[in-house]
Amino acid sequence: MHLSKNRTKAVAVAVALTVLGGGAAYAYWTAGGSGTGTATTKAALTALTAVQTSVVSDLQPGGAAQTLSGTFTNLNEGPVYVTSVTASIASVVDPTLGLPITGCTAADYTLANAVMTVNAEALAND
C-alpha cells in the first residue's frame, strides 16, 4: 500500500509538531528561575467589641431564662472572622436606680450555653 506524497507530508508535519510541542511543554514546565520579593503584614488586630442588643428585663433568681443577642464593633481596616463568643455576668444592676441590687451577686445567676457559636465575619467599621 502506497501513501500519497501529500499524505506523507501531512503525517511528517503532524509528527514534527507533536515532537516540537512536547519539547516546548517540557521546557516550560522544567525551566528554572530566581527572584526576590517583599511582603508586609499589618500590626496586631484591634480587639472587637461585643455589643449586647437584646433587652434583659425582670431577671431574677429562679425566674425565666432570657436570650442574649448582639453585634460587633470592628475598628480594623478589614473584616475579622469570629468563631465564638463567651458571655459572662459582670455584675447585677437594678436598671431603675443604676445601682447594684442589695443581697444579690453575679453568683446568684447562671448562663446556660455561655459559649455561643458565631462562625461569621464582623465587617470593618461595622
C-alpha positions as CSV (number, residue, x, y, z in Angstrom):
1,M,0.0,0.0,0.0
2,H,1.5,3.3,-1.0
3,L,0.8,6.6,0.7
4,S,0.5,9.7,-1.4
5,K,3.1,12.4,-1.2
6,N,0.7,14.8,0.4
7,R,-0.5,12.4,3.0
8,T,3.2,11.5,3.8
9,K,3.9,15.2,4.2
10,A,0.9,15.7,6.4
11,V,1.9,12.8,8.7
12,A,5.5,14.1,8.8
13,V,4.3,17.6,9.7
14,A,2.0,16.2,12.4
15,V,4.8,14.2,13.9
16,A,7.2,17.2,13.9
17,L,4.6,19.4,15.5
18,T,3.9,16.8,18.2
19,V,7.7,16.5,19.0
20,L,8.3,20.2,19.0
21,G,5.2,20.9,21.0
22,G,6.1,18.3,23.6
23,G,9.6,19.7,23.8
24,A,8.3,23.2,24.3
25,A,5.9,22.0,27.0
26,Y,8.8,20.1,28.7
27,A,11.0,23.2,28.6
28,Y,8.2,25.4,30.0
29,W,7.5,23.1,33.0
30,T,11.1,22.4,33.8
31,A,12.5,25.9,33.4
32,G,14.1,27.3,36.5
33,G,14.3,30.8,37.7
34,S,15.0,33.1,40.6
35,G,13.9,36.4,42.0
36,T,13.2,38.4,45.1
37,G,10.1,39.9,46.6
38,T,8.8,41.5,49.7
39,A,5.7,41.3,51.8
40,T,4.3,43.0,54.8
41,T,1.6,42.4,57.3
42,K,-0.3,44.8,59.4
43,A,0.4,45.0,63.1
44,A,-1.9,43.2,65.6
45,L,-5.6,43.5,65.1
46,T,-7.7,45.8,67.2
47,A,-9.9,43.8,69.5
48,L,-13.6,43.7,68.6
49,T,-16.2,45.0,70.9
50,A,-19.3,42.9,71.5
51,V,-22.4,45.0,71.9
52,Q,-25.5,43.4,73.5
53,T,-28.6,44.3,71.6
54,S,-31.2,42.3,73.5
55,V,-33.0,43.8,76.4
56,V,-32.9,41.7,79.6
57,S,-35.8,42.6,81.9
58,D,-37.3,41.1,85.1
59,L,-34.3,38.8,85.5
60,Q,-34.3,37.2,88.9
61,P,-33.0,34.1,90.6
62,G,-35.3,31.2,89.7
63,G,-37.0,33.4,87.0
64,A,-37.4,32.6,83.3
65,A,-34.4,32.4,81.1
66,Q,-33.7,35.2,78.6
67,T,-31.9,35.1,75.3
68,L,-28.9,37.3,74.7
69,S,-28.0,38.7,71.2
70,G,-25.7,41.3,69.9
71,T,-23.4,42.7,67.3
72,F,-19.7,43.6,67.0
73,T,-17.9,46.9,66.6
74,N,-14.9,46.2,64.4
75,L,-12.4,49.1,64.2
76,N,-10.0,47.2,62.0
77,E,-9.4,48.1,58.3
78,G,-10.9,44.8,57.1
79,P,-13.3,42.1,58.3
80,V,-12.4,39.8,61.2
81,Y,-13.7,36.2,61.4
82,V,-15.4,35.4,64.8
83,T,-15.7,31.8,65.7
84,S,-17.5,32.1,69.1
85,V,-18.4,34.5,71.9
86,T,-18.4,33.7,75.6
87,A,-20.9,35.6,77.7
88,S,-20.4,36.4,81.3
89,I,-22.2,38.2,84.2
90,A,-20.1,41.1,85.3
91,S,-22.5,42.5,87.9
92,V,-26.1,42.6,88.9
93,V,-27.6,46.0,88.4
94,D,-31.1,47.4,89.2
95,P,-31.9,49.3,86.0
96,T,-34.3,51.7,87.7
97,L,-31.7,53.0,90.0
98,G,-28.5,52.1,88.2
99,L,-27.1,50.6,91.4
100,P,-26.1,47.1,92.3
101,I,-29.0,45.1,93.8
102,T,-28.5,44.6,97.6
103,G,-28.2,40.9,98.6
104,C,-27.7,39.6,95.0
105,T,-24.4,38.9,93.3
106,A,-23.4,37.6,89.9
107,A,-23.0,34.2,91.5
108,D,-26.8,34.1,92.1
109,Y,-27.3,33.8,88.3
110,T,-26.2,31.2,85.7
111,L,-25.7,31.3,82.0
112,A,-26.8,28.3,80.0
113,N,-24.6,27.8,76.9
114,A,-22.3,30.8,77.8
115,V,-20.2,29.9,74.7
116,M,-22.1,30.9,71.6
117,T,-21.0,29.8,68.1
118,V,-20.9,32.7,65.6
119,N,-18.8,31.5,62.6
120,A,-19.2,34.7,60.7
121,E,-17.2,37.8,59.7
122,A,-17.6,41.1,61.5
123,L,-17.3,43.6,58.7
124,A,-14.8,46.5,59.1
125,N,-16.1,49.6,60.9
126,D,-19.4,47.9,61.5
